[in-house]
Amino acid sequence: MPIINYTDRQGVRGRSLTGCIYLALLFGGISMILPFMIMMTGAVSNSYDYERRSPVPRYLWSREDRLMSTLCTFFPPAHRGSLRQMASYFDEVPADWTLWSAMGDDPTATDAWAAGQLARLDDPAQRAQIEARARDYADFAATWDLREAILAYDSRFVAPFLRARHGSLDALNEAWQMAVEDFSLVQASEWSGEPIDQPGYVPFDDVRYRDLLAFREAYRDNRYTRFLRGPGVYAGYLRPATIAYLWEEYAAAELGLEPAAARALPCPVPISAPAEQRAVWQRFVETRLPMRHVEIAVTPARQAAYLAFVQARFPSLDYLNDVMGGQDPAWQRLAGWDEIQLTSRVPDGPISRVWMDFLQAAVPSTDWTLRPTIPELAFQRHALAAHGDLAGVNAAFGLDLATIEQLRVPFGDALLLTFAAREGGFVRDRLTGNYATVLDYLVHRGRALRNTLILVALAILISLTVNPLAGYALSRFRLRAGEQVIIFCLATMAFPAAVAAIPGFLLLRDLGLLNTFAALVLPGAANGMTIFLLKGFFDSLPAELYEAASIDGAPEWVVFWRISLPLVKPILALGALNAFLAAYNGWEWAIIVCQDRAMWTISVWTYQLSQTLGGTPWLIMAAFIVNSLPVLIVFLACQKIILRGIILPQMK
């Protein structure tokens, strides 16, 4: 029976009331859909745009926003000095751009800057020059030393890489000398925070570092970024570890220059440069330049001075061996002082610290020679070899350099062209990458999928067995204490889940059912509300049906199975849906009664993921969406049956 009859609906009052009802429904629908859209947008965001809380990703229609979100993946906030390096590769980067999240909150400024960068590609003359620089960069970067590179890797690929490289978690723990329970828990902080710009840094050649080099090689081959394969791609997520940004910041502070003027300075500064520039550069080399980039000439006098320096620091050879062996298990103990040799370049291992201290104390910086491990120096030589001389470089690159030392590594130009050629690939990676990571995480959680399927099947089966039998018995046989039984079943629902968990856990422990499916299923087998609803449905069935069945000689189980159950399908569907939701989403109870990880279900592992990857909320949003898809599918499957139970009685 309608709330408003047909006659009343024709009047102004009835139409107004109907309109208000529709408006309320519309508002309620929006209030439900909008948060879900924000969550879906968050699942395809990154550090740049996640904090916007937008219902639709802006980069889908804004090319400028697309460029900025792509740059965020090449210069991620978790990596050391990423935005400082970006400012060295691109012109006119605002000085107040220090946080990607803050940049994303100011789309007007970021759009203006990105539009200026993209406009360079629209000019045919500029584009040809950019392509020339990008081609030279691609040739140069293809063979660059992995030890002097920076990898802007995505942390979601660390676990798959280590799993493929080491095969098993036990092998990884043994190799890395640690104890983690899952590949996703590996925190290789030195990979993103490698202090490659520090003067005294020399990489320690251990298993972790060799794994990092292999990871860089995999990125160079675009193993994890397949959309960057093929023509038109000049830059990848692996780039040379340039020092220009360090020099520009130092020179700007020492000489009082604007960032644009500092970018025009030569790097390295040649001997022919003005005395003031040369003096500042010399101080930079002594205090800021990573010393693995310098070498010296070894003479007998320096060898003797080095030996005296080492003997002054270490009173005895045994003490030296103990100190070095404590820092490096692979250290070969020295048998005599004559085995200590001064090398022209920084040696490997902990003795490198002694070598660098000796250079700073006993060798004038004017005697230091820069090695071609400096990317700027190496690229300048590469450009001269490709184009002959400075004039040829200027003509090919469209530059007006006074000296070849003013030439920078054109990673920014190569990245800009790569973005233009693979915009669709970057967008697809954003739309699918987080979901792929979540699915990879869940698939490799042992028996999580199998456990979930078994648990859900058992929960639905038991719910559709116990509850209908109880409801039918209370309705059909008219027990004297039937009402009290119903009240008792409903009363159990008044206790908070946390309170009921304590006696439930103790009972299951005493029965020896912990870490079993019985512990997950039995406590919720009988649901008081479902029994109450089923009893009401059975009570509403006409008594003539049961009388006719009795006259025909049908046994009680036939009356129950063939007559009663088909007429209460809507409430059975509702009970099955509730049982599915309770079993599928019951991660709290599962953690309490199943400490064994082999028994954990998808919901438990999703919770574990949210705790492990709390620093990447976009992955957590993707995990929540993936986790909710089975719920949506089951609800849609049950919805038709539930609605049929609501509509058909009204039609009668």
Contacts in CASP RR format, 6 or more apart in sequence:
PFRMAT RR
TARGET T0000
AUTHOR 0000-0000-0000
METHOD contacts of the structure
MODEL  1
MPIINYTDRQGVRGRSLTGCIYLALLFGGISMILPFMIMMTGAVSNSYDY
ERRSPVPRYLWSREDRLMSTLCTFFPPAHRGSLRQMASYFDEVPADWTLW
SAMGDDPTATDAWAAGQLARLDDPAQRAQIEARARDYADFAATWDLREAI
LAYDSRFVAPFLRARHGSLDALNEAWQMAVEDFSLVQASEWSGEPIDQPG
YVPFDDVRYRDLLAFREAYRDNRYTRFLRGPGVYAGYLRPATIAYLWEEY
AAAELGLEPAAARALPCPVPISAPAEQRAVWQRFVETRLPMRHVEIAVTP
ARQAAYLAFVQARFPSLDYLNDVMGGQDPAWQRLAGWDEIQLTSRVPDGP
ISRVWMDFLQAAVPSTDWTLRPTIPELAFQRHALAAHGDLAGVNAAFGLD
LATIEQLRVPFGDALLLTFAAREGGFVRDRLTGNYATVLDYLVHRGRALR
NTLILVALAILISLTVNPLAGYALSRFRLRAGEQVIIFCLATMAFPAAVA
AIPGFLLLRDLGLLNTFAALVLPGAANGMTIFLLKGFFDSLPAELYEAAS
IDGAPEWVVFWRISLPLVKPILALGALNAFLAAYNGWEWAIIVCQDRAMW
TISVWTYQLSQTLGGTPWLIMAAFIVNSLPVLIVFLACQKIILRGIILPQ
MK
1 650 0 8 1.000
4 14 0 8 1.000
4 17 0 8 1.000
4 18 0 8 1.000
8 14 0 8 1.000
9 15 0 8 1.000
9 18 0 8 1.000
34 55 0 8 1.000
37 55 0 8 1.000
37 56 0 8 1.000
38 53 0 8 1.000
38 54 0 8 1.000
38 55 0 8 1.000
39 621 0 8 1.000
39 624 0 8 1.000
39 625 0 8 1.000
40 621 0 8 1.000
40 625 0 8 1.000
41 54 0 8 1.000
41 55 0 8 1.000
41 56 0 8 1.000
41 57 0 8 1.000
42 50 0 8 1.000
42 617 0 8 1.000
42 618 0 8 1.000
42 621 0 8 1.000
43 434 0 8 1.000
43 435 0 8 1.000
43 618 0 8 1.000
43 621 0 8 1.000
43 622 0 8 1.000
43 624 0 8 1.000
43 625 0 8 1.000
44 57 0 8 1.000
44 430 0 8 1.000
44 431 0 8 1.000
44 434 0 8 1.000
44 618 0 8 1.000
44 622 0 8 1.000
45 52 0 8 1.000
45 57 0 8 1.000
45 69 0 8 1.000
45 430 0 8 1.000
45 618 0 8 1.000
45 621 0 8 1.000
46 69 0 8 1.000
46 72 0 8 1.000
46 73 0 8 1.000
46 100 0 8 1.000
46 430 0 8 1.000
46 618 0 8 1.000
47 72 0 8 1.000
47 76 0 8 1.000
47 77 0 8 1.000
47 100 0 8 1.000
47 101 0 8 1.000
48 68 0 8 1.000
48 69 0 8 1.000
48 71 0 8 1.000
48 72 0 8 1.000
48 100 0 8 1.000
48 101 0 8 1.000
48 103 0 8 1.000
48 104 0 8 1.000
49 57 0 8 1.000
49 58 0 8 1.000
49 59 0 8 1.000
49 65 0 8 1.000
49 69 0 8 1.000
49 104 0 8 1.000
50 101 0 8 1.000
50 617 0 8 1.000
50 618 0 8 1.000
51 101 0 8 1.000
51 104 0 8 1.000
51 105 0 8 1.000
52 58 0 8 1.000
52 104 0 8 1.000
52 105 0 8 1.000
57 430 0 8 1.000
58 65 0 8 1.000
58 107 0 8 1.000
59 65 0 8 1.000
59 66 0 8 1.000
59 69 0 8 1.000
59 427 0 8 1.000
59 430 0 8 1.000
60 427 0 8 1.000
62 107 0 8 1.000
62 111 0 8 1.000
63 114 0 8 1.000
63 118 0 8 1.000
63 423 0 8 1.000
64 110 0 8 1.000
64 111 0 8 1.000
64 114 0 8 1.000
64 115 0 8 1.000
64 118 0 8 1.000
65 107 0 8 1.000
65 110 0 8 1.000
65 111 0 8 1.000
65 114 0 8 1.000
66 423 0 8 1.000
66 426 0 8 1.000
66 427 0 8 1.000
67 114 0 8 1.000
67 117 0 8 1.000
67 118 0 8 1.000
67 419 0 8 1.000
68 103 0 8 1.000
68 104 0 8 1.000
68 110 0 8 1.000
68 114 0 8 1.000
69 430 0 8 1.000
70 419 0 8 1.000
70 426 0 8 1.000
71 86 0 8 1.000
71 415 0 8 1.000
72 100 0 8 1.000
73 152 0 8 1.000
73 154 0 8 1.000
73 237 0 8 1.000
73 426 0 8 1.000
74 86 0 8 1.000
74 152 0 8 1.000
74 236 0 8 1.000
74 237 0 8 1.000
74 415 0 8 1.000
75 82 0 8 1.000
75 83 0 8 1.000
75 85 0 8 1.000
75 86 0 8 1.000
75 152 0 8 1.000
76 82 0 8 1.000
76 152 0 8 1.000
76 154 0 8 1.000
76 192 0 8 1.000
77 83 0 8 1.000
77 99 0 8 1.000
77 100 0 8 1.000
77 101 0 8 1.000
78 155 0 8 1.000
78 192 0 8 1.000
79 150 0 8 1.000
79 152 0 8 1.000
79 192 0 8 1.000
79 193 0 8 1.000
80 192 0 8 1.000
80 193 0 8 1.000
80 194 0 8 1.000
80 195 0 8 1.000
80 196 0 8 1.000
80 197 0 8 1.000
81 197 0 8 1.000
82 152 0 8 1.000
83 97 0 8 1.000
83 98 0 8 1.000
83 100 0 8 1.000
84 245 0 8 1.000
84 249 0 8 1.000
85 150 0 8 1.000
85 242 0 8 1.000
85 245 0 8 1.000
86 93 0 8 1.000
87 93 0 8 1.000
87 97 0 8 1.000
87 245 0 8 1.000
87 259 0 8 1.000
88 242 0 8 1.000
88 244 0 8 1.000
88 245 0 8 1.000
88 248 0 8 1.000
88 263 0 8 1.000
88 408 0 8 1.000
89 408 0 8 1.000
89 411 0 8 1.000
89 412 0 8 1.000
89 415 0 8 1.000
90 117 0 8 1.000
90 412 0 8 1.000
91 260 0 8 1.000
91 263 0 8 1.000
92 113 0 8 1.000
92 260 0 8 1.000
93 113 0 8 1.000
93 259 0 8 1.000
94 109 0 8 1.000
94 113 0 8 1.000
95 259 0 8 1.000
97 103 0 8 1.000
103 109 0 8 1.000
103 110 0 8 1.000
104 110 0 8 1.000
117 416 0 8 1.000
118 416 0 8 1.000
118 420 0 8 1.000
120 126 0 8 1.000
120 127 0 8 1.000
120 130 0 8 1.000
120 416 0 8 1.000
121 127 0 8 1.000
121 130 0 8 1.000
121 416 0 8 1.000
121 417 0 8 1.000
121 420 0 8 1.000
129 396 0 8 1.000
129 397 0 8 1.000
129 398 0 8 1.000
129 399 0 8 1.000
130 413 0 8 1.000
130 416 0 8 1.000
130 417 0 8 1.000
131 417 0 8 1.000
132 396 0 8 1.000
132 397 0 8 1.000
132 398 0 8 1.000
133 397 0 8 1.000
133 410 0 8 1.000
133 413 0 8 1.000
133 414 0 8 1.000
134 234 0 8 1.000
134 235 0 8 1.000
134 410 0 8 1.000
134 413 0 8 1.000
134 414 0 8 1.000
134 417 0 8 1.000
134 418 0 8 1.000
135 234 0 8 1.000
136 379 0 8 1.000
136 382 0 8 1.000
136 383 0 8 1.000
136 386 0 8 1.000
136 396 0 8 1.000
136 397 0 8 1.000
136 410 0 8 1.000
137 234 0 8 1.000
137 235 0 8 1.000
137 379 0 8 1.000
137 409 0 8 1.000
137 410 0 8 1.000
137 411 0 8 1.000
137 413 0 8 1.000
137 414 0 8 1.000
138 233 0 8 1.000
138 234 0 8 1.000
138 235 0 8 1.000
138 414 0 8 1.000
139 382 0 8 1.000
139 386 0 8 1.000
140 240 0 8 1.000
140 378 0 8 1.000
140 379 0 8 1.000
140 382 0 8 1.000
140 409 0 8 1.000
141 235 0 8 1.000
141 238 0 8 1.000
141 239 0 8 1.000
141 240 0 8 1.000
141 414 0 8 1.000
142 220 0 8 1.000
144 240 0 8 1.000
144 375 0 8 1.000
144 378 0 8 1.000
145 373 0 8 1.000
146 213 0 8 1.000
146 216 0 8 1.000
146 217 0 8 1.000
146 220 0 8 1.000
146 238 0 8 1.000
147 203 0 8 1.000
147 213 0 8 1.000
148 196 0 8 1.000
148 240 0 8 1.000
148 241 0 8 1.000
148 373 0 8 1.000
148 375 0 8 1.000
149 216 0 8 1.000
149 238 0 8 1.000
149 239 0 8 1.000
149 240 0 8 1.000
149 241 0 8 1.000
150 194 0 8 1.000
150 196 0 8 1.000
150 238 0 8 1.000
150 239 0 8 1.000
150 240 0 8 1.000
150 241 0 8 1.000
151 191 0 8 1.000
151 212 0 8 1.000
151 215 0 8 1.000
151 216 0 8 1.000
151 219 0 8 1.000
151 237 0 8 1.000
151 238 0 8 1.000
152 237 0 8 1.000
152 238 0 8 1.000
152 239 0 8 1.000
153 191 0 8 1.000
153 192 0 8 1.000
153 215 0 8 1.000
153 219 0 8 1.000
153 237 0 8 1.000
154 224 0 8 1.000
154 237 0 8 1.000
155 192 0 8 1.000
155 616 0 8 1.000
156 433 0 8 1.000
156 434 0 8 1.000
156 437 0 8 1.000
156 440 0 8 1.000
156 616 0 8 1.000
156 619 0 8 1.000
157 224 0 8 1.000
158 183 0 8 1.000
158 186 0 8 1.000
158 188 0 8 1.000
158 191 0 8 1.000
158 215 0 8 1.000
159 183 0 8 1.000
159 184 0 8 1.000
159 186 0 8 1.000
159 440 0 8 1.000
159 441 0 8 1.000
160 183 0 8 1.000
160 440 0 8 1.000
161 214 0 8 1.000
161 215 0 8 1.000
161 218 0 8 1.000
161 224 0 8 1.000
162 172 0 8 1.000
162 183 0 8 1.000
162 186 0 8 1.000
162 211 0 8 1.000
163 183 0 8 1.000
163 444 0 8 1.000
165 211 0 8 1.000
165 214 0 8 1.000
166 172 0 8 1.000
166 175 0 8 1.000
169 180 0 8 1.000
169 181 0 8 1.000
169 182 0 8 1.000
169 183 0 8 1.000
172 180 0 8 1.000
172 183 0 8 1.000
172 186 0 8 1.000
173 179 0 8 1.000
173 180 0 8 1.000
175 207 0 8 1.000
176 186 0 8 1.000
176 207 0 8 1.000
176 208 0 8 1.000
180 186 0 8 1.000
181 597 0 8 1.000
182 612 0 8 1.000
183 444 0 8 1.000
184 441 0 8 1.000
184 609 0 8 1.000
184 612 0 8 1.000
184 613 0 8 1.000
185 612 0 8 1.000
188 208 0 8 1.000
188 211 0 8 1.000
188 212 0 8 1.000
190 208 0 8 1.000
190 212 0 8 1.000
191 212 0 8 1.000
191 215 0 8 1.000
194 201 0 8 1.000
194 203 0 8 1.000
194 212 0 8 1.000
195 201 0 8 1.000
196 241 0 8 1.000
196 290 0 8 1.000
197 241 0 8 1.000
197 243 0 8 1.000
197 246 0 8 1.000
197 290 0 8 1.000
198 290 0 8 1.000
199 287 0 8 1.000
199 288 0 8 1.000
199 289 0 8 1.000
199 290 0 8 1.000
199 291 0 8 1.000
199 356 0 8 1.000
200 290 0 8 1.000
200 291 0 8 1.000
200 292 0 8 1.000
200 353 0 8 1.000
200 356 0 8 1.000
201 290 0 8 1.000
201 292 0 8 1.000
202 292 0 8 1.000
202 346 0 8 1.000
202 348 0 8 1.000
202 349 0 8 1.000
202 352 0 8 1.000
202 353 0 8 1.000
203 209 0 8 1.000
204 328 0 8 1.000
204 349 0 8 1.000
205 348 0 8 1.000
205 349 0 8 1.000
216 238 0 8 1.000
218 224 0 8 1.000
219 225 0 8 1.000
219 236 0 8 1.000
219 237 0 8 1.000
219 238 0 8 1.000
220 238 0 8 1.000
222 228 0 8 1.000
222 229 0 8 1.000
222 236 0 8 1.000
225 236 0 8 1.000
225 237 0 8 1.000
225 429 0 8 1.000
227 422 0 8 1.000
227 424 0 8 1.000
227 425 0 8 1.000
227 426 0 8 1.000
227 428 0 8 1.000
227 429 0 8 1.000
228 236 0 8 1.000
228 418 0 8 1.000
228 422 0 8 1.000
232 417 0 8 1.000
232 418 0 8 1.000
232 421 0 8 1.000
232 422 0 8 1.000
233 418 0 8 1.000
233 421 0 8 1.000
233 422 0 8 1.000
234 413 0 8 1.000
234 414 0 8 1.000
234 415 0 8 1.000
234 417 0 8 1.000
234 418 0 8 1.000
235 411 0 8 1.000
235 412 0 8 1.000
235 414 0 8 1.000
235 415 0 8 1.000
235 417 0 8 1.000
235 418 0 8 1.000
236 415 0 8 1.000
236 418 0 8 1.000
239 411 0 8 1.000
240 375 0 8 1.000
240 378 0 8 1.000
240 379 0 8 1.000
240 409 0 8 1.000
240 411 0 8 1.000
241 375 0 8 1.000
242 375 0 8 1.000
242 376 0 8 1.000
242 408 0 8 1.000
242 409 0 8 1.000
242 411 0 8 1.000
243 267 0 8 1.000
243 289 0 8 1.000
243 290 0 8 1.000
243 293 0 8 1.000
243 374 0 8 1.000
243 375 0 8 1.000
243 376 0 8 1.000
244 263 0 8 1.000
244 267 0 8 1.000
244 376 0 8 1.000
244 408 0 8 1.000
244 409 0 8 1.000
246 284 0 8 1.000
246 288 0 8 1.000
246 289 0 8 1.000
247 265 0 8 1.000
247 267 0 8 1.000
247 281 0 8 1.000
247 284 0 8 1.000
247 288 0 8 1.000
248 259 0 8 1.000
248 262 0 8 1.000
248 263 0 8 1.000
248 265 0 8 1.000
248 267 0 8 1.000
249 262 0 8 1.000
250 280 0 8 1.000
250 284 0 8 1.000
250 288 0 8 1.000
251 257 0 8 1.000
251 262 0 8 1.000
251 265 0 8 1.000
251 277 0 8 1.000
251 280 0 8 1.000
251 281 0 8 1.000
251 284 0 8 1.000
252 258 0 8 1.000
252 259 0 8 1.000
252 261 0 8 1.000
252 262 0 8 1.000
254 280 0 8 1.000
254 283 0 8 1.000
255 262 0 8 1.000
255 276 0 8 1.000
255 277 0 8 1.000
255 280 0 8 1.000
257 265 0 8 1.000
263 408 0 8 1.000
264 406 0 8 1.000
265 277 0 8 1.000
265 406 0 8 1.000
266 273 0 8 1.000
266 277 0 8 1.000
266 403 0 8 1.000
266 405 0 8 1.000
266 406 0 8 1.000
267 376 0 8 1.000
267 405 0 8 1.000
267 406 0 8 1.000
267 408 0 8 1.000
268 281 0 8 1.000
268 370 0 8 1.000
268 374 0 8 1.000
268 376 0 8 1.000
268 377 0 8 1.000
268 405 0 8 1.000
269 277 0 8 1.000
269 278 0 8 1.000
269 280 0 8 1.000
269 281 0 8 1.000
269 405 0 8 1.000
270 403 0 8 1.000
270 405 0 8 1.000
271 278 0 8 1.000
272 403 0 8 1.000
273 281 0 8 1.000
273 403 0 8 1.000
282 365 0 8 1.000
282 366 0 8 1.000
285 294 0 8 1.000
285 365 0 8 1.000
285 368 0 8 1.000
285 370 0 8 1.000
286 360 0 8 1.000
286 365 0 8 1.000
291 346 0 8 1.000
291 356 0 8 1.000
291 359 0 8 1.000
292 345 0 8 1.000
292 346 0 8 1.000
292 352 0 8 1.000
292 371 0 8 1.000
292 373 0 8 1.000
293 370 0 8 1.000
293 371 0 8 1.000
293 373 0 8 1.000
293 374 0 8 1.000
294 346 0 8 1.000
294 359 0 8 1.000
294 368 0 8 1.000
294 369 0 8 1.000
294 370 0 8 1.000
294 371 0 8 1.000
295 344 0 8 1.000
295 345 0 8 1.000
295 368 0 8 1.000
295 369 0 8 1.000
295 371 0 8 1.000
296 302 0 8 1.000
296 344 0 8 1.000
296 359 0 8 1.000
296 363 0 8 1.000
296 367 0 8 1.000
296 368 0 8 1.000
296 369 0 8 1.000
297 344 0 8 1.000
297 367 0 8 1.000
297 369 0 8 1.000
298 342 0 8 1.000
298 343 0 8 1.000
298 344 0 8 1.000
302 342 0 8 1.000
302 362 0 8 1.000
302 363 0 8 1.000
303 341 0 8 1.000
303 342 0 8 1.000
305 358 0 8 1.000
305 362 0 8 1.000
306 340 0 8 1.000
306 342 0 8 1.000
306 358 0 8 1.000
306 362 0 8 1.000
307 337 0 8 1.000
307 340 0 8 1.000
307 342 0 8 1.000
309 354 0 8 1.000
309 357 0 8 1.000
309 358 0 8 1.000
309 361 0 8 1.000
309 362 0 8 1.000
310 320 0 8 1.000
310 337 0 8 1.000
310 340 0 8 1.000
310 354 0 8 1.000
310 358 0 8 1.000
311 337 0 8 1.000
313 354 0 8 1.000
313 357 0 8 1.000
314 320 0 8 1.000
314 323 0 8 1.000
317 334 0 8 1.000
317 336 0 8 1.000
317 337 0 8 1.000
320 334 0 8 1.000
321 331 0 8 1.000
321 333 0 8 1.000
321 334 0 8 1.000
323 350 0 8 1.000
324 331 0 8 1.000
324 349 0 8 1.000
324 350 0 8 1.000
324 351 0 8 1.000
325 331 0 8 1.000
325 333 0 8 1.000
325 350 0 8 1.000
327 349 0 8 1.000
327 350 0 8 1.000
328 349 0 8 1.000
328 350 0 8 1.000
331 349 0 8 1.000
331 350 0 8 1.000
334 340 0 8 1.000
342 355 0 8 1.000
342 358 0 8 1.000
343 355 0 8 1.000
345 371 0 8 1.000
346 352 0 8 1.000
346 355 0 8 1.000
346 356 0 8 1.000
347 355 0 8 1.000
359 368 0 8 1.000
370 377 0 8 1.000
371 377 0 8 1.000
372 378 0 8 1.000
372 381 0 8 1.000
375 409 0 8 1.000
376 405 0 8 1.000
376 407 0 8 1.000
376 408 0 8 1.000
376 409 0 8 1.000
379 407 0 8 1.000
379 408 0 8 1.000
379 409 0 8 1.000
380 404 0 8 1.000
380 405 0 8 1.000
380 407 0 8 1.000
383 393 0 8 1.000
383 397 0 8 1.000
383 404 0 8 1.000
383 407 0 8 1.000
384 390 0 8 1.000
384 393 0 8 1.000
384 404 0 8 1.000
386 396 0 8 1.000
387 393 0 8 1.000
387 395 0 8 1.000
387 396 0 8 1.000
390 401 0 8 1.000
390 403 0 8 1.000
390 404 0 8 1.000
393 399 0 8 1.000
393 401 0 8 1.000
393 404 0 8 1.000
393 407 0 8 1.000
394 400 0 8 1.000
394 401 0 8 1.000
397 407 0 8 1.000
397 410 0 8 1.000
399 407 0 8 1.000
401 407 0 8 1.000
419 426 0 8 1.000
434 618 0 8 1.000
434 619 0 8 1.000
434 621 0 8 1.000
434 622 0 8 1.000
435 622 0 8 1.000
435 625 0 8 1.000
435 626 0 8 1.000
437 619 0 8 1.000
437 622 0 8 1.000
438 609 0 8 1.000
438 619 0 8 1.000
438 622 0 8 1.000
438 623 0 8 1.000
438 626 0 8 1.000
439 626 0 8 1.000
441 605 0 8 1.000
441 609 0 8 1.000
441 623 0 8 1.000
442 448 0 8 1.000
442 449 0 8 1.000
442 602 0 8 1.000
442 605 0 8 1.000
442 606 0 8 1.000
442 626 0 8 1.000
443 449 0 8 1.000
445 600 0 8 1.000
445 602 0 8 1.000
445 605 0 8 1.000
446 598 0 8 1.000
447 598 0 8 1.000
447 599 0 8 1.000
448 600 0 8 1.000
448 601 0 8 1.000
448 602 0 8 1.000
448 604 0 8 1.000
448 605 0 8 1.000
449 602 0 8 1.000
451 599 0 8 1.000
451 600 0 8 1.000
451 601 0 8 1.000
452 584 0 8 1.000
452 601 0 8 1.000
452 602 0 8 1.000
452 603 0 8 1.000
454 517 0 8 1.000
455 517 0 8 1.000
455 520 0 8 1.000
455 521 0 8 1.000
455 583 0 8 1.000
455 584 0 8 1.000
455 601 0 8 1.000
456 580 0 8 1.000
456 583 0 8 1.000
456 584 0 8 1.000
458 517 0 8 1.000
458 520 0 8 1.000
458 521 0 8 1.000
458 583 0 8 1.000
459 520 0 8 1.000
459 521 0 8 1.000
459 524 0 8 1.000
459 579 0 8 1.000
459 580 0 8 1.000
459 582 0 8 1.000
459 583 0 8 1.000
460 576 0 8 1.000
460 579 0 8 1.000
460 580 0 8 1.000
460 583 0 8 1.000
462 521 0 8 1.000
462 522 0 8 1.000
462 525 0 8 1.000
462 579 0 8 1.000
463 524 0 8 1.000
463 525 0 8 1.000
463 527 0 8 1.000
463 530 0 8 1.000
463 575 0 8 1.000
463 576 0 8 1.000
463 578 0 8 1.000
463 579 0 8 1.000
464 572 0 8 1.000
464 575 0 8 1.000
464 576 0 8 1.000
464 579 0 8 1.000
466 525 0 8 1.000
466 526 0 8 1.000
467 526 0 8 1.000
467 527 0 8 1.000
467 528 0 8 1.000
467 530 0 8 1.000
467 531 0 8 1.000
467 534 0 8 1.000
467 575 0 8 1.000
468 534 0 8 1.000
468 560 0 8 1.000
468 565 0 8 1.000
468 568 0 8 1.000
468 572 0 8 1.000
469 560 0 8 1.000
470 526 0 8 1.000
470 531 0 8 1.000
470 534 0 8 1.000
471 531 0 8 1.000
471 534 0 8 1.000
471 535 0 8 1.000
471 538 0 8 1.000
472 534 0 8 1.000
472 538 0 8 1.000
472 560 0 8 1.000
472 564 0 8 1.000
473 479 0 8 1.000
474 482 0 8 1.000
474 485 0 8 1.000
474 486 0 8 1.000
474 531 0 8 1.000
474 535 0 8 1.000
475 534 0 8 1.000
475 535 0 8 1.000
475 536 0 8 1.000
475 538 0 8 1.000
475 539 0 8 1.000
476 538 0 8 1.000
476 546 0 8 1.000
476 560 0 8 1.000
479 485 0 8 1.000
486 528 0 8 1.000
486 531 0 8 1.000
486 532 0 8 1.000
486 535 0 8 1.000
489 526 0 8 1.000
489 528 0 8 1.000
489 531 0 8 1.000
489 532 0 8 1.000
490 528 0 8 1.000
490 529 0 8 1.000
490 532 0 8 1.000
492 500 0 8 1.000
492 528 0 8 1.000
493 528 0 8 1.000
493 529 0 8 1.000
497 588 0 8 1.000
497 589 0 8 1.000
500 523 0 8 1.000
501 588 0 8 1.000
501 589 0 8 1.000
501 592 0 8 1.000
504 523 0 8 1.000
505 592 0 8 1.000
505 593 0 8 1.000
508 514 0 8 1.000
508 518 0 8 1.000
508 519 0 8 1.000
508 522 0 8 1.000
508 523 0 8 1.000
508 593 0 8 1.000
513 519 0 8 1.000
513 522 0 8 1.000
513 593 0 8 1.000
514 593 0 8 1.000
514 594 0 8 1.000
514 595 0 8 1.000
515 593 0 8 1.000
515 594 0 8 1.000
515 595 0 8 1.000
515 596 0 8 1.000
515 599 0 8 1.000
516 594 0 8 1.000
516 599 0 8 1.000
517 599 0 8 1.000
519 593 0 8 1.000
519 594 0 8 1.000
520 583 0 8 1.000
520 589 0 8 1.000
520 590 0 8 1.000
520 593 0 8 1.000
520 594 0 8 1.000
521 583 0 8 1.000
523 589 0 8 1.000
524 582 0 8 1.000
527 575 0 8 1.000
527 578 0 8 1.000
527 579 0 8 1.000
530 571 0 8 1.000
530 574 0 8 1.000
530 575 0 8 1.000
530 578 0 8 1.000
533 571 0 8 1.000
533 574 0 8 1.000
534 568 0 8 1.000
534 571 0 8 1.000
534 572 0 8 1.000
537 567 0 8 1.000
537 568 0 8 1.000
537 571 0 8 1.000
538 564 0 8 1.000
538 568 0 8 1.000
541 564 0 8 1.000
541 567 0 8 1.000
545 563 0 8 1.000
546 559 0 8 1.000
546 563 0 8 1.000
549 558 0 8 1.000
549 559 0 8 1.000
549 563 0 8 1.000
554 562 0 8 1.000
554 563 0 8 1.000
565 572 0 8 1.000
569 641 0 8 1.000
569 644 0 8 1.000
569 645 0 8 1.000
570 641 0 8 1.000
570 642 0 8 1.000
570 644 0 8 1.000
570 645 0 8 1.000
570 646 0 8 1.000
572 641 0 8 1.000
573 638 0 8 1.000
573 641 0 8 1.000
573 642 0 8 1.000
574 638 0 8 1.000
574 642 0 8 1.000
576 638 0 8 1.000
577 634 0 8 1.000
577 635 0 8 1.000
577 638 0 8 1.000
577 642 0 8 1.000
580 631 0 8 1.000
580 634 0 8 1.000
581 631 0 8 1.000
584 601 0 8 1.000
584 602 0 8 1.000
584 603 0 8 1.000
584 630 0 8 1.000
584 631 0 8 1.000
585 603 0 8 1.000
585 631 0 8 1.000
586 601 0 8 1.000
586 603 0 8 1.000
587 601 0 8 1.000
587 603 0 8 1.000
587 604 0 8 1.000
587 606 0 8 1.000
587 607 0 8 1.000
590 599 0 8 1.000
590 600 0 8 1.000
590 601 0 8 1.000
590 603 0 8 1.000
590 604 0 8 1.000
591 604 0 8 1.000
591 607 0 8 1.000
594 600 0 8 1.000
594 604 0 8 1.000
600 608 0 8 1.000
602 627 0 8 1.000
603 627 0 8 1.000
606 623 0 8 1.000
606 624 0 8 1.000
606 626 0 8 1.000
606 627 0 8 1.000
609 619 0 8 1.000
609 620 0 8 1.000
609 623 0 8 1.000
610 620 0 8 1.000
610 623 0 8 1.000
613 619 0 8 1.000
613 620 0 8 1.000
614 620 0 8 1.000
END
